[in-house]
Amino acid sequence: MSTPTLVSDRLIIRGVEATDLDGLATIRADEGVGRFTGGVRSRQDVWMTMLRAHGLWQMLGYGYWIAEHRKTGAIIGEVGFADFQRGIEPDISGTPEAGWIIAPDAWGQGYASEAMQAVHDWLDEVRPGRSTCIINPDNTASIRVAEKLGYRDFALTDMAEDPILVFERFSPAARKG
């Protein structure tokens, strides 16, 4: 499956391309970004993540997008869904797990909420039901984004010996049913 392109007020949300490596590597090299996302990533790790993005779409019919500023073309971040088979309790395998990483110079401007609302609107249309996300309890900005999207935390667990909140969201169609 090819990655659909979505458009929001300020963003083009599109498939990952090889030419995105420099922009994503810069974002993932930032210590502030790495604080809640498993640490700073090397250029090679970012490349492998980009390759994984293509595989997610092929295997699951959903995956990650690049959020690009409509006017400037700057990469704002990486957003989307995966099923990482994390092996945590409660088990969230089999559900689209939402995730977002936003460039530090774009923090606090609503880009994460805008991009994630667009990808959730897409998900609600093509795969209504339950989605999940995990967030470090200290990451208050991401918790606010999740809550705006309709996520509610339902568990506290550990991942790699760190506490992690587990959130779930049900699409409007699933809430009616």
PABAPA-895841 format. One line per field, with one value per residue: residue number from 1; residue in three letters; chain; x, z, y of N, C-alpha, C in turn. Coordinates in Angstrom, 1 decimal. Layout:
residues N
i <- [NUM ...]
aa <- [ALA ...]
ch <- [A ...]
n_xx <- [X ...]
n_zz <- [Z ...]
n_yy <- [Y ...]
ca_xx <- [X ...]
ca_zz <- [Z ...]
ca_yy <- [Y ...]
c_xx <- [X ...]
c_zz <- [Z ...]
c_yy <- [Y ...]
//
This chain:
residues 177
i <- [1 2 3 4 5 6 7 8 9 10 11 12 13 14 15 16 17 18 19 20 21 22 23 24 25 26 27 28 29 30 31 32 33 34 35 36 37 38 39 40 41 42 43 44 45 46 47 48 49 50 51 52 53 54 55 56 57 58 59 60 61 62 63 64 65 66 67 68 69 70 71 72 73 74 75 76 77 78 79 80 81 82 83 84 85 86 87 88 89 90 91 92 93 94 95 96 97 98 99 100 101 102 103 104 105 106 107 108 109 110 111 112 113 114 115 116 117 118 119 120 121 122 123 124 125 126 127 128 129 130 131 132 133 134 135 136 137 138 139 140 141 142 143 144 145 146 147 148 149 150 151 152 153 154 155 156 157 158 159 160 161 162 163 164 165 166 167 168 169 170 171 172 173 174 175 176 177]
aa <- [MET SER THR PRO THR LEU VAL SER ASP ARG LEU ILE ILE ARG GLY VAL GLU ALA THR ASP LEU ASP GLY LEU ALA THR ILE ARG ALA ASP GLU GLY VAL GLY ARG PHE THR GLY GLY VAL ARG SER ARG GLN ASP VAL TRP MET THR MET LEU ARG ALA HIS GLY LEU TRP GLN MET LEU GLY TYR GLY TYR TRP ILE ALA GLU HIS ARG LYS THR GLY ALA ILE ILE GLY GLU VAL GLY PHE ALA ASP PHE GLN ARG GLY ILE GLU PRO ASP ILE SER GLY THR PRO GLU ALA GLY TRP ILE ILE ALA PRO ASP ALA TRP GLY GLN GLY TYR ALA SER GLU ALA MET GLN ALA VAL HIS ASP TRP LEU ASP GLU VAL ARG PRO GLY ARG SER THR CYS ILE ILE ASN PRO ASP ASN THR ALA SER ILE ARG VAL ALA GLU LYS LEU GLY TYR ARG ASP PHE ALA LEU THR ASP MET ALA GLU ASP PRO ILE LEU VAL PHE GLU ARG PHE SER PRO ALA ALA ARG LYS GLY]
ch <- [A A A A A A A A A A A A A A A A A A A A A A A A A A A A A A A A A A A A A A A A A A A A A A A A A A A A A A A A A A A A A A A A A A A A A A A A A A A A A A A A A A A A A A A A A A A A A A A A A A A A A A A A A A A A A A A A A A A A A A A A A A A A A A A A A A A A A A A A A A A A A A A A A A A A A A A A A A A A A A A A A A A A A A A A A A A A A A A A A]
n_xx <- [0.8 0.5 1.6 -0.8 -1.4 -1.9 -3.6 -3.4 -4.3 -1.7 0.1 1.6 1.2 2.9 4.2 7.3 10.4 13.6 15.1 14.5 16.2 18.3 16.9 15.3 17.3 18.5 16.5 16.2 18.7 18.6 18.9 16.7 14.5 15.2 14.9 12.4 12.0 13.4 16.1 18.9 19.3 21.3 22.5 22.3 20.5 18.2 17.9 17.2 14.8 13.3 13.2 11.8 9.3 8.3 7.9 5.9 3.6 3.3 3.0 0.9 -0.9 -1.0 1.0 3.9 4.2 5.7 5.6 5.3 6.0 3.7 4.2 7.0 8.3 9.8 10.7 8.7 8.2 7.7 5.0 2.4 1.3 1.9 2.5 4.3 4.7 5.4 5.4 4.6 2.7 -0.4 -1.1 -0.7 -0.5 -1.5 -3.1 -3.4 -0.7 -0.3 2.1 4.3 6.8 8.2 10.0 12.2 12.2 9.6 8.0 5.3 3.6 1.3 1.6 1.9 -0.6 -2.2 -1.2 -1.5 -4.3 -5.1 -4.1 -5.4 -8.1 -7.9 -7.3 -9.7 -11.5 -10.6 -10.0 -11.8 -12.1 -10.2 -7.3 -4.0 -1.6 1.7 3.2 5.7 5.3 6.3 6.2 4.5 3.6 3.1 1.2 -0.9 -1.4 -2.3 -4.6 -6.2 -6.7 -8.5 -7.6 -7.4 -5.8 -5.2 -3.6 -0.6 2.6 5.7 8.5 11.4 12.4 11.5 8.9 5.7 2.9 -0.1 -2.3 -5.6 -7.9 -11.0 -12.5 -15.0 -17.0 -16.7 -17.3 -20.0 -21.0]
n_zz <- [0.0 -0.8 0.8 1.9 1.1 3.2 4.0 6.0 7.8 8.0 7.2 5.1 5.0 4.4 2.7 3.7 2.3 0.7 0.6 2.9 5.0 6.0 7.3 9.2 10.6 11.9 13.6 15.2 16.4 18.4 21.9 23.5 22.1 22.1 24.8 25.6 23.8 23.6 23.4 21.8 18.3 16.0 12.6 11.0 12.5 12.1 9.4 9.2 10.6 8.8 6.7 7.9 8.1 5.5 5.4 7.3 6.1 4.0 5.3 7.2 6.4 7.4 8.9 9.3 8.6 7.1 8.5 7.0 6.6 5.0 3.7 3.9 3.4 5.3 7.4 9.9 11.5 12.4 12.2 13.0 12.9 14.3 14.8 17.2 18.6 21.3 23.7 26.3 29.3 30.0 27.0 24.0 21.4 18.0 17.8 16.2 17.1 18.1 17.4 17.7 16.7 17.0 15.6 17.6 17.2 16.5 18.6 20.9 19.2 18.3 16.2 16.6 17.5 15.3 13.2 14.1 14.5 11.9 10.9 12.6 11.8 9.2 10.0 11.4 9.4 7.6 9.2 11.6 15.1 17.9 19.0 20.3 22.5 24.0 26.6 28.4 31.8 32.6 30.3 29.7 27.7 25.5 26.6 26.8 24.1 23.4 25.0 23.8 21.4 22.2 23.6 26.6 29.6 30.7 32.0 33.9 33.3 32.8 30.7 29.4 31.9 32.7 33.8 32.1 30.6 29.5 26.9 25.5 22.7 21.1 18.0 16.6 15.3 16.6 19.2 19.0 18.3]
n_yy <- [-1.2 2.2 5.2 7.4 10.9 13.6 16.7 19.5 22.5 23.9 22.0 19.5 16.2 13.5 10.6 9.0 9.9 9.2 11.5 12.8 12.2 13.9 15.9 14.5 13.2 15.4 16.2 13.9 13.8 15.6 16.2 16.9 15.9 13.2 12.7 11.6 9.6 7.3 8.0 9.8 9.5 7.8 8.7 6.4 4.8 6.5 6.2 3.5 3.6 5.1 3.2 1.3 2.6 2.4 -0.3 -0.8 0.3 -1.5 -4.0 -3.6 -1.7 0.8 3.4 5.4 8.9 11.9 15.1 18.0 21.5 23.5 26.0 26.5 24.1 22.8 20.1 19.1 17.1 13.6 11.4 9.2 5.7 2.5 -1.0 -2.2 -4.6 -4.7 -6.2 -5.5 -5.2 -3.8 -5.8 -4.3 -5.0 -5.5 -3.3 -0.1 1.8 5.0 7.6 10.4 12.7 15.7 18.5 20.4 23.2 23.7 23.1 23.7 25.0 23.9 22.0 19.2 18.4 19.2 17.7 15.1 15.0 15.1 12.6 10.8 11.3 10.2 7.5 6.9 6.8 4.7 2.6 2.1 2.0 0.9 2.6 3.0 4.5 5.2 6.9 8.6 9.4 11.9 13.5 15.9 17.6 15.8 14.2 16.1 16.5 13.9 13.7 15.7 14.5 12.6 10.4 8.4 7.7 4.4 2.6 2.1 1.1 -0.6 -0.1 -1.1 -0.8 1.7 3.9 4.0 5.4 4.0 4.6 4.8 5.0 5.4 5.3 7.5 6.0 3.5 4.2 4.6 2.2]
ca_xx <- [0.0 1.3 1.3 -1.7 -1.0 -3.0 -3.3 -4.1 -4.1 -0.4 1.0 1.4 1.5 3.2 5.1 8.7 11.3 15.0 15.7 14.1 17.2 19.0 16.0 14.9 18.5 18.7 15.5 16.4 19.9 18.4 18.7 15.3 13.7 15.5 14.5 11.2 11.8 14.4 17.4 19.3 19.4 22.3 22.0 22.0 19.2 17.2 17.7 16.5 13.4 12.7 12.9 10.7 8.1 7.7 7.5 4.7 2.5 3.2 2.5 -0.2 -1.9 -0.9 2.4 4.3 4.3 6.5 4.8 6.1 5.3 3.1 4.8 8.4 8.8 10.6 10.2 8.2 8.3 7.3 3.8 1.6 0.9 2.7 2.3 5.6 4.7 6.2 5.5 4.3 1.4 -1.3 -0.6 -1.4 -0.2 -2.7 -3.8 -2.5 -0.2 0.0 3.3 4.7 8.1 8.2 11.2 12.2 11.8 8.2 7.3 4.5 2.9 0.2 1.8 1.7 -2.0 -2.7 -0.8 -2.1 -5.7 -5.3 -3.8 -6.5 -9.2 -7.7 -7.5 -11.1 -12.2 -10.2 -9.9 -12.4 -11.9 -9.3 -5.9 -3.3 -0.3 2.4 3.8 6.4 4.5 6.9 6.1 3.2 3.2 2.5 0.0 -1.9 -1.8 -3.1 -5.9 -6.9 -7.1 -9.5 -7.0 -7.5 -4.8 -5.9 -2.7 0.8 3.4 7.1 9.1 12.8 12.6 11.0 7.4 5.1 1.5 -0.7 -3.5 -6.4 -8.8 -11.9 -13.0 -16.4 -17.8 -16.6 -18.0 -21.5 -21.4]
ca_zz <- [0.0 -0.8 1.8 1.4 1.4 3.9 4.1 7.1 7.6 7.9 7.0 4.2 5.7 3.3 2.8 3.9 1.1 1.0 0.8 4.3 5.9 6.7 8.2 10.3 11.4 12.7 14.7 16.1 17.1 19.5 23.2 24.0 21.4 22.6 26.2 25.8 22.6 23.6 23.3 20.6 17.3 14.9 11.3 10.5 13.1 11.5 8.1 9.5 10.9 7.5 5.9 8.6 7.8 4.3 5.7 8.1 5.2 3.2 6.1 8.1 5.8 8.1 9.2 9.6 7.6 7.4 8.6 6.3 6.6 3.7 3.1 3.8 3.1 6.4 8.0 11.2 12.4 12.0 12.9 12.5 13.7 14.1 15.8 17.5 19.3 22.4 24.8 27.5 29.9 29.1 25.7 23.0 20.1 17.2 17.6 15.7 18.2 17.6 17.8 17.0 17.1 16.4 15.7 18.8 16.9 16.2 19.8 21.5 18.2 17.9 15.1 16.9 17.5 14.0 12.4 14.7 14.2 10.5 10.7 13.2 10.9 8.2 10.6 11.8 8.2 7.0 10.2 12.8 16.3 19.0 18.9 21.6 22.5 25.2 26.9 29.6 32.7 32.7 29.1 29.8 26.4 24.7 27.3 26.4 22.7 23.4 25.5 22.8 20.4 22.7 24.4 28.0 30.1 31.4 32.7 34.1 33.1 32.7 29.4 29.5 33.3 32.9 33.8 30.9 30.7 28.3 26.6 24.4 22.1 20.3 16.9 16.8 14.9 17.6 20.4 18.7 18.2]
ca_yy <- [0.0 3.4 6.1 8.5 12.3 14.3 18.1 20.2 24.0 24.3 20.9 18.4 14.9 12.6 9.4 9.2 9.8 9.1 12.8 13.2 11.7 14.9 16.6 13.6 13.0 16.5 16.2 12.8 14.0 16.6 15.6 17.2 15.0 11.9 12.5 10.8 8.8 6.3 8.5 10.4 8.4 8.0 8.8 5.1 4.5 7.2 5.6 2.2 4.0 5.4 2.0 0.6 3.3 1.8 -1.7 -0.7 0.5 -2.7 -5.1 -3.3 -0.8 2.0 3.6 6.8 10.0 13.1 16.3 19.1 22.8 23.8 27.2 26.5 22.8 22.3 18.9 19.5 15.9 12.3 11.1 8.0 4.5 1.3 -2.1 -2.6 -5.8 -4.3 -7.2 -4.8 -5.5 -4.6 -6.0 -3.4 -5.6 -5.7 -2.1 0.9 2.6 6.4 8.2 11.6 13.3 17.0 19.2 21.3 24.6 23.7 22.8 24.7 25.8 23.1 21.1 17.8 18.2 19.4 16.5 13.9 15.0 14.7 11.1 10.1 11.4 9.2 6.2 6.7 6.5 3.5 1.5 2.5 1.1 1.3 2.8 3.2 5.2 5.1 8.2 8.8 10.2 13.2 14.2 16.5 18.1 14.7 13.8 17.0 16.1 12.6 14.0 16.5 13.5 11.7 9.3 8.3 6.7 3.3 1.7 2.5 -0.1 -0.4 -0.4 -0.9 -0.4 3.0 3.9 4.4 5.4 3.4 5.3 4.2 5.9 4.7 6.1 7.9 4.9 2.5 4.6 4.5 0.8]
c_xx <- [0.9 0.8 0.4 -1.1 -2.2 -2.6 -4.1 -3.9 -2.7 0.6 0.6 1.9 1.6 4.1 6.6 9.5 12.8 15.6 15.3 15.2 17.9 18.1 15.6 16.1 18.8 17.8 15.9 17.8 19.8 18.2 17.3 14.4 13.9 15.1 13.4 11.0 12.9 15.9 17.7 19.6 20.5 21.7 21.6 20.7 18.0 16.9 16.9 15.0 12.7 12.3 11.8 9.3 7.5 7.2 6.1 3.5 2.3 2.5 1.2 -1.3 -2.0 0.6 2.7 4.4 5.3 5.5 5.7 5.3 4.9 3.8 6.3 9.0 9.6 9.9 9.9 8.3 7.8 6.1 3.1 1.3 1.8 2.1 3.6 5.8 5.6 6.4 5.3 2.9 0.8 -0.8 -1.4 -1.1 -1.6 -3.5 -2.9 -2.0 0.3 1.4 3.6 6.0 8.1 9.5 11.1 11.8 10.3 7.4 6.4 3.7 1.7 0.4 1.6 0.2 -2.6 -2.4 -1.5 -3.6 -5.9 -5.1 -4.9 -7.8 -9.1 -7.9 -8.9 -11.9 -11.9 -10.1 -10.5 -12.2 -11.0 -7.9 -5.3 -2.1 0.3 3.2 4.5 5.5 5.0 6.7 4.7 2.7 2.5 1.3 -1.2 -2.4 -2.7 -4.5 -6.8 -7.5 -8.2 -8.9 -7.2 -6.5 -5.6 -4.9 -1.3 1.6 4.9 7.6 10.6 13.2 12.2 9.5 6.9 3.6 0.9 -2.1 -4.3 -7.5 -9.7 -12.5 -14.4 -17.3 -17.8 -17.3 -19.5 -21.9 -21.2]
c_zz <- [0.0 0.3 1.3 1.8 2.0 3.9 5.2 6.9 7.3 7.4 5.8 4.9 4.7 3.6 3.0 2.6 1.5 1.3 2.1 5.3 6.7 7.7 9.4 11.2 12.3 13.9 15.7 16.9 18.3 20.8 23.8 23.4 21.9 24.1 26.4 24.7 22.5 23.3 21.9 19.6 16.3 13.6 10.7 11.2 12.5 10.1 8.2 9.8 9.7 6.7 6.6 8.3 6.5 4.6 6.4 7.1 4.4 4.0 6.8 7.4 6.5 8.5 9.6 8.4 8.1 7.5 8.1 6.3 5.2 3.0 2.9 3.3 4.1 7.0 9.5 12.1 11.6 12.8 12.2 13.5 13.3 15.0 16.1 18.3 20.5 23.5 26.2 28.0 30.4 27.7 24.7 21.5 19.3 17.1 17.0 16.9 17.7 18.2 17.0 17.6 16.3 16.6 16.8 18.4 16.5 17.5 20.3 20.5 17.7 16.7 15.4 16.9 16.1 13.1 12.8 14.5 12.8 10.3 11.5 12.4 9.8 8.8 10.9 10.5 7.6 7.9 11.5 13.9 17.3 18.5 20.2 21.4 23.9 25.4 28.3 30.5 32.8 31.4 29.0 28.5 25.5 25.3 26.9 25.0 22.7 23.9 24.5 21.7 20.9 23.4 25.9 28.5 30.9 32.1 32.9 34.1 33.1 31.3 29.5 30.9 33.6 32.9 32.5 31.1 29.4 28.1 25.5 23.9 21.2 19.3 17.2 16.4 16.0 18.9 20.2 18.8 19.6]
c_yy <- [1.2 4.4 7.3 9.9 13.0 15.8 18.7 21.7 24.4 23.2 20.1 17.2 13.9 11.5 9.9 9.0 9.8 10.5 13.4 12.9 12.8 15.6 15.8 13.4 14.1 16.5 15.1 12.9 15.0 15.8 15.8 16.2 13.6 11.6 11.5 9.8 7.7 6.7 9.1 9.2 8.8 8.2 7.4 4.6 5.2 6.6 4.3 2.5 4.4 4.2 1.3 1.3 2.7 0.4 -1.7 -0.6 -0.8 -3.8 -4.8 -2.4 0.6 2.2 5.0 7.7 11.0 14.2 17.4 20.4 23.1 24.9 27.0 25.2 22.1 21.1 19.3 18.3 14.6 11.9 9.9 6.9 3.4 0.2 -2.7 -3.9 -5.7 -5.3 -6.6 -5.3 -4.2 -4.7 -5.1 -3.8 -5.7 -4.4 -1.1 1.8 3.9 6.8 9.5 12.1 14.6 17.8 20.3 22.8 24.8 23.4 24.0 25.5 25.0 22.2 19.7 17.5 18.3 18.1 15.3 13.9 14.6 13.2 10.3 10.2 10.4 7.8 5.9 6.3 5.1 2.3 1.9 1.5 1.7 1.5 3.1 4.1 5.1 6.4 8.1 9.7 11.7 14.1 14.8 17.1 17.0 14.2 14.8 16.8 14.9 12.9 14.8 15.6 12.6 10.5 9.5 7.3 5.6 2.3 2.4 1.2 0.3 -0.8 -0.1 -0.3 1.1 3.0 4.5 4.3 4.8 4.1 4.6 5.2 5.1 5.7 6.5 6.7 3.8 2.9 4.5 3.1 0.1]
//
